[in-house]
Amino acid sequence: MIWDILMIAALLSGAFFSLVGSVGLLKLDTPMKRLHAPTKASTLGVGSLLLASIIQGFSQGTGSLHEVLIMAFVFVTAPISANFISKVNMHHENIDPTPPPPGGRTWGTFDTSEADEGDPGQHG
């Protein structure tokens, strides 16, 4: 009975996250916004559905760890594919350049006093 409740909860959460990821992929307007839907929500959805499969298999005594390997593959490849998609989008789209550092001697936590005193072409 407890296994069935856990499996149903995992199925419902997987269906919810997959639906949110699909709707986000369709509704968001730019590729950089659209990138978050499949890499976050849909990955959680697929992970939850695979978790439901694992629970169902072990509740019947025929469980295997194939789903764990699939889940690990999905969780490892989703950030890598998101990185590739964002890099391609950054190279194909006019994006705002990084703002220049402020006029003081430090920028963030990096002290630029040594770099400011030398030849501008010889940093490092």
matplotlib code that plots the C-alpha trace (Angstrom):
import matplotlib.pyplot as plt

x = [0.0, 2.8, 4.6, 1.5, 1.1, 4.8, 4.5, 1.4, 3.1, 6.1, 3.9, 1.9, 4.9, 6.6, 3.5, 3.3, 6.9, 6.8, 3.7, 5.2, 8.4, 6.4, 4.2, 7.3, 9.0, 6.0, 5.1, 8.4, 9.5, 13.3, 15.7, 17.5, 14.2, 13.0, 16.2, 15.1, 11.9, 13.4, 16.6, 14.9, 11.3, 11.3, 14.4, 12.7, 9.6, 11.6, 13.5, 10.2, 8.7, 11.9, 11.6, 8.1, 9.4, 12.0, 9.5, 7.1, 9.9, 11.1, 7.6, 7.0, 10.4, 11.7, 13.6, 16.7, 19.0, 18.6, 16.4, 19.0, 21.6, 19.1, 18.3, 22.1, 22.5, 19.6, 20.8, 24.4, 23.5, 20.8, 23.2, 25.7, 23.2, 21.8, 25.4, 25.8, 22.5, 23.2, 26.7, 25.3, 22.6, 25.1, 27.2, 24.2, 22.4, 23.4, 23.7, 24.6, 28.4, 29.7, 29.6, 33.0, 34.4, 33.9, 36.5, 37.9, 41.0, 39.1, 36.4, 34.4, 36.9, 39.8, 42.4, 43.4, 46.2, 49.1, 47.4, 46.7, 50.3, 52.0, 51.8, 48.2, 49.2, 51.0, 48.6, 49.3]
y = [0.0, 2.5, 1.6, 2.4, 5.8, 6.6, 5.5, 7.6, 10.6, 10.2, 9.7, 12.8, 15.0, 13.6, 14.4, 17.9, 18.8, 17.4, 19.4, 22.6, 22.0, 21.4, 24.5, 26.6, 25.4, 26.4, 29.7, 31.4, 33.7, 33.8, 30.9, 31.8, 31.9, 28.7, 27.0, 26.7, 24.7, 21.5, 21.5, 22.1, 21.2, 18.4, 16.9, 16.8, 15.3, 12.5, 11.9, 11.5, 9.2, 7.0, 7.1, 5.8, 3.0, 2.1, 2.1, -0.1, -2.6, -2.9, -3.2, -6.2, -7.7, -7.4, -4.2, -3.3, -0.4, 0.3, 3.3, 4.7, 4.7, 6.3, 9.0, 9.6, 10.0, 12.5, 14.5, 14.7, 15.5, 18.1, 20.8, 20.1, 20.4, 23.6, 25.0, 24.2, 25.7, 28.9, 29.2, 28.9, 31.5, 33.9, 33.7, 34.0, 36.9, 40.4, 40.4, 43.3, 43.4, 43.1, 46.5, 48.1, 48.0, 51.1, 53.8, 52.9, 50.8, 47.6, 45.8, 43.3, 41.5, 41.6, 44.2, 45.8, 48.1, 46.0, 45.6, 49.4, 50.4, 48.4, 48.5, 48.0, 45.3, 43.2, 41.8, 38.5]
z = [0.0, 0.9, -2.3, -4.4, -2.7, -3.3, -6.9, -7.5, -5.9, -8.1, -11.2, -10.5, -9.8, -12.9, -15.0, -13.5, -14.1, -17.7, -18.4, -17.0, -19.0, -22.2, -21.7, -20.9, -24.1, -26.1, -24.4, -23.7, -26.4, -26.6, -26.8, -23.6, -21.7, -23.5, -22.4, -18.8, -19.5, -20.8, -18.8, -15.4, -15.3, -17.8, -16.3, -13.0, -14.7, -16.3, -13.1, -11.2, -13.8, -13.6, -9.8, -10.1, -12.3, -9.7, -6.9, -8.9, -9.8, -6.2, -4.8, -7.0, -6.2, -9.8, -9.5, -11.4, -11.4, -15.2, -14.4, -12.1, -14.9, -17.2, -14.6, -14.1, -17.8, -18.1, -15.1, -16.5, -20.1, -19.5, -18.1, -20.9, -23.6, -22.0, -22.0, -25.7, -26.6, -24.6, -26.2, -29.7, -28.9, -27.5, -30.7, -33.0, -31.2, -30.4, -26.7, -24.4, -23.7, -20.2, -18.5, -17.8, -14.3, -12.1, -12.0, -8.6, -7.8, -7.0, -8.9, -7.0, -4.9, -7.3, -6.6, -9.9, -8.6, -10.0, -13.3, -13.6, -13.1, -15.8, -19.6, -20.7, -23.1, -20.4, -17.9, -16.3]

ax = plt.figure().add_subplot(projection="3d")
ax.plot(x, y, z, "-o")
ax.set_aspect("equal")
plt.show()
